[in-house]
Amino acid sequence: MNNVFKSREDPILISKIKSSEEVLWINDNKKEFNEILDDLPISYEDVIDAEARLQRFAPYIRKEFPEVRNGIIESPIYEINNMKKRLECDYSRKIKGKLFLKRDDLLPIAGSIKARGGIYEVLKHAEKLAIENSMLSIEDDYSVLSEERYKKFFSNYTVQVGSTGNLALSIGIISAKIGFRVIVHMSQDAKQWKKELLRSKGVEVVEYDGDFSVAIEEGRKRSKEDPNSYFVDDENSKDLFLGYAVGGIRIKQQLSQLNVRVDEDHPLYVYLPCGVGGSPGGITFGLKLVYGDNVHCFFAEPTHSPAMLVALVTGLFDKISVTDFGLDNKTEADGLAVGRASSLATRMMDRVVDGIFTVEDKRLYTFLKTSVDEENIYLEPSAFAGFLGPIYFSEIDNVSHMCWATGGSLVPTYEKKRDYEKALSLLKSQ
């Protein structure tokens, strides 16, 4: 746990990234949030507008997905004290403060953090089409969108997306439900069960031998060929970012209900698994809007796919890939298997995110086993990337730690069993 770096120009940091070693980098370009907010391409008003749109769609969501009782797609926060005790034991250090888990793995409809941005962007697109064609106004009860005439109307349009898996589920499920034709372009590292689930929903799945970058580029190209096609661009989408940011601003009410104080003397440290960067970036932006510099956000990436870390330490943003660092971009954390970070997210986070740390795959499985054993909580391996955070920052006084669980509830039982058995095998081999 000694690989901590505070300068992006440190040659040892670059060397260790290239060697696939675990590192913690403290962002030396971070500024006070209020000083830079006006310079950012997304505003507080944009996020409030996104929240209002989700409220308008609540009657539709409630009607089409009865399990979402109030029509608002949100997840709970749990304190995981047993997990905290095990981490303290395993790493021989006392973690000050409480440890919370944000359960985006339980988000309804899509079962992952991608339910936030993905569903929001598709709903916004549907709203725009309906309003432009005089079929809807924002004063209407949006539950009317479940009527057959709307599904017939939306069937004239296509939604496409490139994904490693979870965004595909989010986009695919909601788009098919509304009535859109849906095409998902998936990279080789996407799980087979996710492809099968999408196909069962009537989604066309196109598979590629290459990684995420290949899938998204091909999807973008195919979508441009069809004037009635809309491409959800994980690398550049402002709407995806806004959907995630709504999740950030909602945390304030949830923590207040749990009697958790967040102020200068009681900081909140949040650890977010990071792939292309849109979801952790959006959530970080939302959190900073409500808590300012009293919240400290850290991204967590696999040692073989540190796309955001490479983007920020070099200052090249989306112009550089992990393969340029000699890394293979191969990881068991399929949702984080991204070689090149988002153009929008890198530029947004350059002066906002507090830092980034990398995690070896085998450690993800250790955390998985501990979570199942101690809390009876299963998450996808990639969702455990943030659990090194409370170890790194264990000695901070009056702190609340929050690990963000990014996915897992839709994983088939046989996959869960396989993951747990792999965790056991890795532990025995150590």
C-alpha positions in Angstrom: 0.0 0.0 0.0 3.0 2.3 -0.4 2.5 3.2 -4.1 1.0 6.7 -3.4 1.8 9.5 -5.8 0.9 13.2 -5.7 2.4 14.4 -9.0 1.3 13.4 -12.5 4.9 14.1 -13.6 6.5 11.5 -11.3 8.3 9.0 -13.6 8.0 6.3 -11.0 4.2 6.6 -11.2 4.3 6.2 -15.0 6.6 3.2 -14.6 4.3 1.4 -12.2 1.2 2.0 -14.3 3.0 0.5 -17.3 4.0 -2.5 -15.0 0.3 -3.1 -14.1 1.1 -2.3 -10.4 -1.5 -1.0 -8.0 -1.1 2.7 -7.4 -2.9 5.6 -5.7 -2.6 8.9 -7.5 -3.8 12.1 -5.7 -4.9 14.6 -8.4 -2.4 17.5 -8.3 -4.6 19.5 -10.7 -7.7 19.5 -8.5 -9.2 22.9 -7.7 -11.8 24.2 -5.3 -15.1 23.2 -6.8 -16.8 26.6 -6.6 -13.9 28.3 -8.3 -14.2 26.1 -11.5 -18.0 25.4 -11.6 -18.7 28.2 -14.0 -16.0 27.0 -16.4 -17.5 23.5 -16.7 -19.8 22.6 -19.7 -22.5 21.2 -17.4 -24.3 23.3 -14.7 -26.4 22.7 -11.6 -29.4 23.9 -13.6 -28.8 21.1 -16.2 -28.9 18.5 -13.4 -32.1 19.9 -11.9 -33.7 19.9 -15.3 -32.7 16.2 -15.7 -34.2 15.4 -12.3 -37.5 17.2 -13.3 -37.6 15.1 -16.5 -37.3 11.9 -14.5 -40.1 13.1 -12.3 -42.3 13.6 -15.4 -41.6 10.1 -16.5 -42.3 8.5 -13.1 -46.0 7.7 -14.0 -44.8 5.9 -17.1 -42.1 4.0 -15.2 -44.6 3.0 -12.5 -47.1 1.7 -15.1 -44.6 -0.2 -17.2 -42.4 -1.5 -14.3 -44.8 -2.1 -11.3 -41.8 -3.1 -9.2 -40.7 0.6 -9.2 -43.5 1.7 -6.9 -43.0 5.4 -7.0 -41.7 5.4 -10.6 -38.3 6.8 -9.4 -35.3 4.6 -10.2 -33.1 4.8 -7.0 -31.1 2.6 -4.8 -30.6 2.3 -1.0 -27.5 2.9 1.1 -26.5 0.3 3.6 -24.0 0.4 6.4 -21.7 -2.7 6.1 -20.1 -3.0 9.5 -19.2 -6.6 9.2 -17.3 -5.9 6.0 -15.5 -3.1 7.7 -14.4 -5.4 10.5 -13.1 -7.9 8.1 -11.2 -5.3 6.1 -9.6 -4.1 9.3 -8.6 -7.6 10.2 -7.3 -8.5 6.7 -5.3 -5.3 6.3 -4.3 -4.9 9.9 -5.5 -1.3 10.3 -8.4 0.5 12.0 -10.8 2.2 9.6 -12.1 5.3 11.3 -15.7 6.3 10.7 -18.5 4.2 9.2 -18.4 2.3 5.9 -21.4 2.5 3.6 -22.4 0.7 0.4 -24.4 2.5 -2.2 -26.4 -0.3 -3.8 -26.7 0.7 -7.4 -26.6 -3.1 -8.1 -30.2 -3.0 -6.9 -31.3 -0.2 -9.2 -34.6 -1.5 -10.8 -35.0 -2.3 -14.5 -31.3 -2.7 -15.4 -29.6 -3.8 -12.1 -26.6 -1.5 -12.4 -25.3 2.0 -12.1 -25.9 2.3 -15.9 -29.7 2.4 -15.2 -29.2 6.0 -14.2 -27.7 7.5 -17.3 -28.8 5.0 -19.9 -32.5 5.1 -19.0 -32.5 8.8 -18.6 -31.0 9.4 -22.1 -33.5 7.1 -23.8 -36.4 8.7 -22.0 -35.2 12.1 -23.0 -34.9 11.0 -26.6 -38.4 9.6 -26.5 -39.8 12.8 -25.0 -38.2 14.9 -27.7 -39.6 12.8 -30.5 -43.1 12.7 -29.1 -43.1 16.5 -28.4 -41.7 17.3 -31.9 -44.5 15.2 -33.4 -47.2 16.9 -31.4 -48.0 13.7 -29.5 -47.0 14.9 -26.0 -46.5 18.0 -23.9 -44.6 18.3 -20.6 -47.9 19.0 -18.8 -49.3 15.6 -19.8 -49.5 12.5 -17.7 -46.6 10.5 -19.2 -48.2 7.2 -18.4 -50.0 7.6 -21.8 -46.7 6.6 -23.4 -47.4 3.0 -22.6 -50.4 3.1 -25.0 -50.0 1.1 -28.2 -50.1 4.2 -30.5 -46.9 5.4 -28.9 -45.2 2.1 -29.2 -46.2 2.0 -32.9 -44.8 5.5 -33.3 -41.5 4.8 -31.6 -41.1 1.6 -33.7 -40.2 3.8 -36.6 -37.0 4.8 -34.8 -33.8 2.9 -33.8 -31.6 3.3 -30.7 -28.1 2.0 -30.9 -25.2 1.8 -28.3 -21.7 0.3 -28.0 -21.1 -1.4 -24.6 -19.2 -4.0 -22.6 -22.5 -5.0 -21.0 -24.3 -3.0 -18.3 -25.0 0.1 -20.4 -26.3 -2.3 -23.1 -28.8 -3.7 -20.6 -29.9 -0.3 -19.5 -30.4 1.0 -23.0 -31.7 -2.2 -24.4 -34.4 -2.9 -21.8 -35.9 0.6 -21.6 -35.7 1.2 -25.4 -37.4 -2.1 -26.2 -40.1 -1.4 -23.6 -40.9 2.0 -25.1 -41.1 0.5 -28.6 -37.8 1.5 -30.3 -35.9 -0.9 -32.5 -32.7 -1.5 -30.5 -29.2 -2.5 -31.7 -26.4 -3.1 -29.2 -22.8 -3.4 -30.3 -20.9 -5.5 -27.8 -17.2 -6.1 -27.3 -15.6 -9.5 -26.8 -15.3 -9.1 -23.0 -19.1 -8.7 -22.6 -20.6 -11.6 -20.6 -22.6 -14.2 -22.5 -25.5 -14.0 -20.1 -25.9 -10.3 -20.8 -26.1 -10.9 -24.5 -28.7 -13.6 -24.0 -30.8 -11.4 -21.7 -30.8 -8.6 -24.3 -31.9 -11.0 -27.1 -34.7 -12.2 -24.9 -36.0 -8.6 -24.7 -36.0 -8.4 -28.5 -32.7 -6.5 -28.8 -30.4 -7.1 -31.8 -26.9 -7.9 -30.5 -23.9 -7.4 -32.7 -20.7 -8.9 -31.4 -17.1 -7.8 -32.2 -13.7 -9.5 -31.6 -12.2 -6.2 -30.5 -12.6 -4.3 -27.2 -15.0 -1.5 -26.2 -13.4 1.0 -28.5 -14.1 -1.1 -31.5 -17.7 -1.8 -30.5 -18.5 1.9 -29.9 -16.9 3.0 -33.1 -18.7 0.5 -35.3 -22.0 1.3 -33.5 -21.5 5.0 -34.1 -20.7 4.3 -37.8 -23.8 2.2 -38.3 -26.1 4.6 -36.6 -24.9 7.5 -38.9 -26.1 5.5 -41.9 -29.7 5.6 -40.7 -31.4 9.0 -40.4 -34.0 7.5 -37.9 -31.3 6.1 -35.7 -30.1 7.6 -32.4 -26.7 6.6 -31.0 -26.1 6.7 -27.2 -22.4 7.7 -27.1 -20.8 6.5 -23.9 -17.6 8.4 -24.7 -19.2 11.8 -25.3 -22.8 11.9 -24.1 -23.9 14.9 -22.0 -27.3 13.2 -21.3 -25.7 10.1 -19.9 -23.6 12.3 -17.7 -26.6 14.2 -16.5 -28.5 11.0 -15.6 -25.6 9.9 -13.4 -25.3 13.3 -11.9 -28.9 13.1 -10.6 -27.8 10.1 -8.5 -25.1 12.3 -7.0 -27.4 15.1 -5.8 -29.9 12.6 -4.4 -27.3 11.3 -1.9 -27.8 14.3 0.3 -31.3 13.4 1.3 -30.4 9.8 1.7 -27.5 10.5 4.1 -29.6 13.0 6.0 -32.2 10.3 6.6 -29.4 8.1 8.0 -28.3 11.0 10.3 -24.9 11.2 8.5 -23.3 14.6 8.6 -21.2 15.9 5.8 -19.3 19.1 6.4 -15.8 20.4 6.7 -15.3 18.5 9.9 -17.1 15.4 8.8 -15.9 14.6 5.2 -17.4 12.1 2.9 -15.0 9.8 0.9 -16.6 8.1 -2.1 -15.0 5.3 -4.1 -16.3 4.7 -7.6 -15.4 2.0 -10.1 -14.4 3.6 -13.4 -14.6 2.4 -16.9 -15.0 5.0 -19.7 -15.7 7.5 -16.9 -19.2 8.8 -17.6 -21.0 7.2 -14.6 -18.4 7.9 -11.9 -17.8 11.4 -13.4 -21.5 12.3 -13.4 -22.0 11.0 -9.9 -18.9 12.9 -8.7 -20.2 16.1 -10.3 -23.6 15.7 -8.6 -21.9 15.0 -5.2 -19.7 18.1 -5.6 -22.8 20.2 -6.4 -24.4 19.4 -3.1 -21.3 18.9 -0.8 -18.6 21.0 -2.5 -15.1 20.2 -1.3 -16.5 18.3 1.7 -16.9 15.3 -0.5 -13.8 13.5 -1.8 -14.3 11.3 -4.8 -11.8 8.6 -6.0 -12.1 6.5 -9.1 -11.0 2.8 -9.0 -9.7 1.0 -12.1 -8.2 -2.4 -13.0 -4.4 -2.4 -13.2 -4.7 -3.6 -16.8 -7.3 -1.1 -17.9 -6.6 2.3 -16.1 -8.1 4.4 -18.9 -9.0 7.4 -16.8 -5.7 7.4 -14.9 -3.7 7.3 -18.1 -5.9 10.0 -19.6 -5.4 12.4 -16.6 -1.7 11.8 -15.7 -0.7 12.4 -19.3 -3.1 15.3 -19.9 -4.0 13.7 -23.2 -7.5 12.8 -22.2 -9.3 10.7 -24.8 -6.3 11.0 -27.2 -4.5 8.2 -25.4 -5.2 4.5 -24.8 -3.9 2.1 -22.2 -2.4 0.1 -25.1 -0.1 3.1 -25.6 1.2 2.3 -22.2 1.8 -1.3 -23.2 -1.2 -2.6 -21.3 -3.4 -5.3 -22.7 -6.8 -4.0 -21.4 -7.7 -7.5 -20.2 -9.5 -7.8 -16.9 -12.2 -9.9 -15.2 -13.9 -6.6 -14.4 -15.8 -6.6 -17.7 -17.6 -3.3 -17.0 -14.3 -1.6 -16.5 -12.5 -3.1 -19.5 -12.0 0.2 -21.3 -8.9 1.2 -23.1 -9.8 4.9 -23.8 -11.7 7.2 -21.5 -14.5 9.5 -22.3 -13.7 12.8 -23.9 -16.4 14.6 -21.8 -15.6 12.9 -18.5 -11.9 13.4 -18.7 -12.2 17.1 -19.3 -14.8 17.4 -16.6 -12.9 15.5 -14.0 -9.4 16.9 -14.7 -9.8 19.5 -12.0 -12.7 17.9 -10.0 -11.8 14.2 -9.1 -9.7 13.9 -6.0 -7.7 10.9 -7.2 -7.6 7.5 -8.8 -6.3 4.1 -7.6 -5.9 0.8 -9.4 -6.7 -2.7 -8.3 -5.5 -6.1 -9.3 -8.2 -8.6 -10.4 -7.4 -11.1 -7.7 -8.2 -8.5 -5.1 -11.7 -8.0 -6.6 -12.4 -11.7 -5.9 -11.1 -11.4 -2.3 -13.5 -8.6 -1.7 -16.3 -10.6 -3.4 -15.8 -13.5 -1.1 -15.7 -11.3 2.0 -18.8 -9.5 1.0 -20.8 -12.7 0.5 -19.4 -14.3 3.7 -19.9 -11.2 5.9 -22.8 -9.3 4.5 -24.5 -11.9 2.2 -24.2 -9.3 -0.6 -23.1 -10.5 -4.0 -21.8 -7.9 -6.5 -20.2 -8.3 -9.9 -16.4 -8.5 -9.6 -16.0 -5.0 -11.1 -18.2 -3.5 -8.5 -15.6 -4.3 -5.8 -12.9 -2.1 -7.4 -13.6 0.7 -4.8 -13.0 -1.3 -1.7 -9.4 -0.4 -1.4 -10.4 3.2 -0.8 -11.3 2.7 2.9 -7.9 1.1 3.4 -6.0 3.9 1.8 -7.9 6.6 3.8 -8.5 4.6 7.0 -6.9 7.2 9.3 -9.0 10.2 8.5 -11.0 11.4 11.5 -14.8 11.8 11.5 -15.1 10.4 8.1 -17.9 8.5 6.3 -16.7 6.1 3.6 -18.9 5.0 0.8 -18.1 2.3 -1.7 -20.3 2.5 -4.8 -21.7 -0.9 -5.9 -22.1 -0.7 -9.7 -23.9 -3.9 -10.6 -24.8 -7.5 -9.8 -28.4 -8.1 -9.1 -29.2 -9.4 -12.6 -26.3 -11.9 -12.7 -27.5 -15.5 -13.1 -27.1 -17.8 -10.1 -24.6 -20.0 -12.0 -22.4 -17.0 -12.6 -22.5 -16.0 -9.0 -21.5 -19.5 -7.9 -18.6 -19.4 -10.5 -17.3 -16.1 -9.2 -17.4 -17.3 -5.6 -15.6 -20.6 -6.5 -13.0 -18.6 -8.4 -12.5 -16.4 -5.3 -11.9 -19.6 -3.2 -9.5 -20.9 -5.8 -7.4 -17.7 -5.8 -7.2 -17.6 -2.0 -6.0 -21.2 -1.9 -3.3 -20.5 -4.4 -1.9 -17.6 -2.4 
